[in-house]
Amino acid sequence: LHSFPTRRSSDLNAAPPDTFELPEHDPFIGLSDCVSHADLIDPADRAWLSDRYRNLRATYDDGGRKVVIHGDAWQGNLVTAESGVIVLDLEHFSIGRPEWDLVQIAVDYTDFARITEADYRAFVESYGGFDMTSMSDYRTFADVQELRWLCFALRKAATSQEALREAHHRIDCLRGDHRRPWRWNPL
């Protein structure tokens, strides 16, 4: 994350191709099922998460510019090689709002302090100066992303006590029981 290439028109977030179709990005895919089937958590937490999901769904505006997106862009899905940057994990490659390729880095900066201000500013500059944290609906994007990360832990909780503990911790954070910056353990 320490250096970012200058953005070019041939980059990933370009206009959608007209020679083949990509699916529409749905940031909510699987979240409703995840929450409704989270039997290992307290029913009150499940009800709260269900309300949160519905509120985020109602608040999210899917309008705006649509481009080709990775759909799961974060530091771990980029590898720097002598030949350039290699992009990994393309199963979420789709057409969607370009903010979905920026939100994970932004949340790492605003809510987790996983990256420094200097590194975040370098990232913003490399993306043409666009800082999504200044958007009026940034919090909605961030909250959806954090719900996705919680659901990742909930899915693993069926076979891992560590994941179950982490899911409880993430719920506590989302409910406001812990102040940001949060520390969420990787799973």
Salt bridges, closest charged atoms under 4 A:
ASP11 OD1 - ARG8 NH2 3.87
GLU24 OE1 - LYS66 NZ 3.64
ASP26 OD1 - ARG57 NH1 3.85
ASP45 OD1 - ARG175 NH1 2.39
ASP51 OD1 - ARG54 NH2 2.26
ASP62 OD2 - LYS66 NZ 3.39
GLU99 OE2 - ARG97 NH2 3.27
ASP108 OD1 - ARG114 NH1 2.59
ASP111 OD2 - ARG139 NH2 2.54
ASP111 OD2 - ARG180 NE 3.35
GLU117 OE2 - ARG121 NE 3.93
ASP119 OD2 - HIS2 ND1 3.44
ASP131 OD2 - ARG121 NH1 2.88
ASP137 OD2 - ARG97 NH2 3.74
ASP143 OD1 - ARG52 NH2 3.46
ASP143 OD1 - ARG139 NE 2.98
GLU146 OE1 - ARG139 NH2 3.33
GLU166 OE2 - ARG170 NE 2.99
